[in-house]
Amino acid sequence: MEKLVKYIFIMIAIVIPFTTVSSENPGNSGANEYLAFAEEMPAPVGGLKALYKKISYPTIAKKAKLEGKVFLLTYIDEKGNVTDVNVVKGIGGGCDEAASEAVKSTKFEPGKNQGQPVKVKLSLTISFKLK
């Protein structure tokens, strides 16, 4: 009996790591297609000024005198379209949503490797500062 228990334990120890590593999260299955870095990284058409013009400071954040930085992970396809935006670290007060919406509505110059457009994950930091 002791050998059987030991055998089962060994099988579980071998099988579990492979099943968790090989199984993909269906919601993230396309994320592996995006590169973490490209020779030429994506950039907003019109620069960061054009992106910041699309952001309106949320009223709640203004009233609460909320300032800070919103960190975003942006997925940009080979045509320069934003396919997804994830808030990595936010500040609340509607700022996270305002930053995400502005980025989603922005067209980007696509990332390139060897002159060819590629899908790239791009980290963006959007600062909210009251004047």
N, C-alpha and C positions, 0 to 999 in steps of 0.2 A: 504494500500500500504506500509506503514511504517513497519508493521509487516512482510510483505513478504520480504522486503529488509533485515530486521534484520535476518529473518530465512535463507535466502540465504547466508548472511555473516557468520552466525554460521556454516552452512553446509560446506562452503569453508574452514573455519578455522579448522574444524574437518577432512575433507577429505584430504586436501593437505599434512599435515605432514605424514599421513599414506602412501600415494602414493609415496612420496619421500623416506621414510625410507624403504619401502618394495621393491621398484624396485631396481634391481642390475644393475650395469654398465656391459654390456656384455663383455667388454674388461678386466674386473677385476673379473669375476665370479669365477675363480679358485683361486684367491688370498686369499679368506676366508678359503680355505683348509689348508693353511700353518700356522703353529704355530709361534707366536712371540718369544717363548722361549721353550727350551727343557731341560731336566735334563742334557743331554750331547749335547752341541751345535756342529754343523758341523765345521770341520776344514779342510783346504786344505791338500791333500795328499802331504807329503814332507814338510809341514809347510809353513809359509809365505815366506820364502826364495825361495821356488820353485815357488810361485806365482809371486814374484818380478822379478825373472829371465825371465819370459815371457813378461815383460813390456819393450818396447823400448821407450826411451824418444823421443817424436815427434820433428822433425827438427824445425818446426815453433816455438815450445815452447822454444827450446834451443836458437834460434836466438833472441827471444824476452826476454830471461832470465826469463822465466815464472816459478815460483815455487809455491807450495801450496799443498792442500789436496783435493782429490776427494772423496766425500762421496757417497757410493753405497748401495742400498738395493738389496740383492741377494736372489733369491728363489731357494732353494735346495730341491730336491725330496728325497724320502726314499732310493734311490739307490746311492745318492751322486752326482747326475747330476745337473748342473745349468740349470734351466728351463727358468729363466728370470733375467735380471739385469736392475735396474732403477738408473739413476744418480739423487741423491737427491740434491747435491750441487756440482757443478763442477768449474773448473778454466779456461776452454777453451784451445785454442791452440792445440787441438788434444789430450790433456791429458785425457779428459773424455772418449773418444773413446778408447784410448790405455788401460786404466784401465778396461773398460767394456769388451773389447775383451780378455784381459788376464784372467779375472775372468771367462768368458764364456768357455774358453778352459781349465779350471782347474777342475780336479776331486776332490771331497770332501769326507771325511769320513762323512756319514750321521749323522744327529742329532738323539738322542734316548731318549725315555721315557720308563722307566721300562724295559730297554734292547731291546726294539722294535724300529726299524727305523721309523722315522716320517718326514713329510715335514716341513721345517722350513724356516722362513724369517731371513736372517742374514745381519746385518749392517757391512759393511767393509769400512775402511778408507785407501786409497792409497795415500802415500806421494810422491810428485815429488820435488826433491831437486838436484840442480846442484852441481857438485863437484868443 
